[in-house]
Amino acid sequence: MQPLASLPLSVFLEQLAAKQPTPGGGATAGATGALACALAEMVVSYSVGKKSLAQHTALLDDAKQRLPRAREIMLTLAEEDAQAYGLVNELQKLPESDARRVREMPAAAAASVRVPLAVGACALDACRVAHTLVGASNQHLRSDLAIAAVLFGACARSARWNVVVNVPLLPDERERVKAREDADSYAAQTAAIAARIEEGCA
């Protein structure tokens, strides 16, 4: 199967709309995070080198390095989520006593929770970077920065839902509780920072 990151947008949307388990909500969360990163990167691109923003050169250079990496991570996680849930879906169709299901389900279940948690963590980190751009970037692009913030918030909230729906697959109660707490924390922190970005761009 062709990697999600290399698909034309129209094809990705067709696959997303199709009656098939993947790509689904997890891939959508990762793609949304990648869009947010790219939009914040555009703000940086229109800010680097401007004389009026010379005092923010170090900050802008830092964002110019970190946001592309976050975008790449988001796309990788979108792909990993599709693979992880695809395997879970495949294994769940087998009888519970099936040797392959017994052997492979623990790792598949762990991945189905680990990946969206990583998406939430990445959204939080990238949103923090975007927050540093408030007042330190091209003001003509403040709506783009605000929209990036909205998308980071949506990414983290979406990732949380993927954790919520997959966490019952984990056999250990402590792991389930920890995963829920982490997902809630990432979503809440990202939402708070995103709100501050929007306020700063108003």
Secondary structure by P-SEA (a helix, b strand, c coil): ccccccccaaaaaaaaacccccccaaaaaaaaaaaaaaaaaaaaaacccccccccaaaaaaaaaacaaaaaaaaaaaaaaaaaaaaaaaaaaacccccccccccaaaaaaaaaaaaaaaaaaaaaaaaaaaaacccccccaaaaaaaaaaaaaaaaaaaaaaaaacccccccaaaaaaaaaaaaaaaaaaaaaaaaaaaaac
